[in-house]
Amino acid sequence: MAAARAEIGKIELRHAELDNTLATLRAEAVHFERRLPRLEAQAGDLSGQIEQIVAPNLNLTRSNRIERGNDLAGSVSVPYTSFMRPSRRASL
């Protein structure tokens, strides 16, 4: 009988601890719900700032890559077209 009472005491203690934990978590949830819109706005602002910093560099890099691609295409097209001449193909 004493063992059963001890177990009941443990269960009641755990129940009280669980109630306290739930109350704490609910209070934290309210706090986060209040902060969330401000955090989202800050994240949007930071994203915009990053985009303003990075986007010009990306456009410059892209245009440089396109120019190099055009240069490469021009230098490759001459040997390739000479390779594709019928006389060249026949000799192969």
Secondary structure, DSSP 8 states (H G I E B T S, - for coil): -HHHHHHHHHHHHHHHHHHHHHHHHHHHHHHHHHHHHHHHHHHHHHHHHHHHHHHHHHHHHHHHHHHHHHHHHHHHHHHHHHHTSHHHHHH-
